[in-house]
Structures are given as C-alpha cells and as structure tokens.
Amino acid sequence: MKTAIQRGWYFLAASPPVVLVAVFIGFPIAVTVIYTLGHLGGANSAISSIALHQVSSNGRFATFGAYREVLTSHSFLADLVATVWVTAVSVAVVLLLAWLVALYGRLSDTRLARLLTSFAVVPLFIPVVIGSYAILQFWSYGGLVKTLAHAVGLPGFPALGYTLGGVVLAEVWVSLPFAVLMIGSGLRSIPDSAFDAARDAGASVARATWTVLLPMNLVPTIIASSFTGISILGSFTVPYLVGPTAPNLLGPDAAQTFQSFNEPQQAEVIAMVIFALAIVVAVPYLWATYRSNSGAPSAS
C-alpha cells in the first residue's frame, strides 16, 4: 500500500512537466500535422482564413497535396541539399576540433592546454547574432580578411560571407563549446590506468587513443554529434544572417515561405521535414542514452 502511494506521489511530481510538454509542444505539433494534411478548420481556422495557396482535404481524411507541392519544388530540393550538406560538414568539423581540443586538454597538463580549452568555450557566452555579424565583418567581401588579402596581392582570396561555407564556419563557432565540454568531460572520466596500461604495453599515443579513449568515450561523442546536428538543422539566425539568398537552410526557407509569400501550410510542411530530419539525427542519441542508462560499456 505504501509503495502504491509513493508511486502516486512520484507520478504527481512528474506530471507538471509532462503536461507542459504535451500542451506547449505536443498539441502544436498535432495541429501542424493536421494542417499540412489539408484540415483547415478547428484550431487552424484562424490561420487558414488569411493564408494563400492552401490545399484542402475537402472532407476527406487527408491529402498530401501540400507535401507533393513542396517536395517537388526545385528551390526546396536545393535548400534541402544545402541543409544536409551544411549539417554533415559542420558536425564533422565540430567533432574533429572538439576531439583535438579535449584530447590535448586530457593528455597535457600545461598552461597552454588549459588556455586552449578555456578559449574553446568562449563562444558559449557570446550571443549568436553578435557572433554572426563578427564573422561577416571578417569574412565578407568587404571584410577584414578579404581586405588584408587584397593588400598583400591576393585579390582572388575567397570570401565566406553570404555563402554556405560561411554558414559552416558560423555553425562551427556556435556548436563547438558544447561539443568540447561534452567530449572533454567524457575523456576526463576515463581512468588514467586504462590509458597507461595501453602505453605500458607498447602502444603509441595515437594507438592508445584509438583503442582506449575513443571507444570508452563513444557515448559522449554520439550525444555531442546528435545535439550539434539537431541544432544546425533547426537553426535560423546563423543561416539567415550569414548564408546566401539561395540556396539556404530550411529554417530561413520556412520563415520566408510564411512571411514573404503568406503560405503557412507550405511553411509547416517544411517544418515537418526539418522535424523528420531531426528525428533521424536523434536516433543515435537515443541509442547512446539507452546504453548509458543501462550501464552498458561504451566500447563494442
């Protein structure tokens, strides 16, 4: 009896955040899905009364006309390719830099290592808007880097402002601190005895890192990569400020579809595509979280 009462209290204690998530996240997602399937009444009646170019189900259970229209658009497909490309490249660069910084901080106890680790998390305390404009001031066609390159006789030096390369640079700037903290904390939790045993057996630093540190730090690495990928997929400020007009990431594309063309149904279809991509990226995170909570070792 006492156990049942305790479980009831535990359920009541956990119910407020669950209710908040259901009301403020679950309900809007459900309304969005219904709207994209052609149901213009009910909770969608207000937005559908002022929207343009809508696809209605006309009493049927659902219609995929809005999805067909968006998914066959050449501009959307170009933005989709750009989004996947920027996300993949940014995640790869972030993981590489985060591992280098975290590994250097793990293996070296010098002042330089501590200073580098501290500098790597500085972007965490700089607003994204300020960081984006700073990158533009450095890397645009009239920026500092292009000006210095022209002064030393390199007029063809590439300018990254308003390009997808600039978006990658800015996304790396924004995402690197979390990855460094996540991977660094995982490396610091690995006992020195495991690494030293490999070194005593004759393994080089690179070999010991590959066979000991990397497998034992696999779960934090997967978590860092998943969070980085999801944040880039749903980002708006960085690609809006730093990226080109077209093609650009799906976040600015959805905003432009809603604000400039007054097509909220098509904008919500784009949002559903972003949501689906985020679910795919979240699968490794769910696997890593399950292994971590179940106490399974990171190494396979």
Secondary structure, DSSP 8 states (H G I E B T S, - for coil): -HHHHHHHHHHHHHHHHHHHHIIIIIHHHHHHHHHHTT--SGGGHHHHHH-SS----TTSS---HHHHHHHT-HHHHHHHHHHHHHHHHHHHHHHHHHHHHHHHHHH--SHHHHHHHHHHTGGGGS-HHHHHHHHHHHHSTTSHHHHHHHHTT-TT----TTSHHHHHHHHHHHHHHHHHHHHHHHHHTS-HHHHHHHHHTT--HHHHIIIIIHHHTHHHHHHHHHHHHHHHHT--HHHHHHS-SSS--HHHHHHHHHHTT--HHHHHHHHHHHHHHHHHHHHHHHHHHHHHHHT--S--
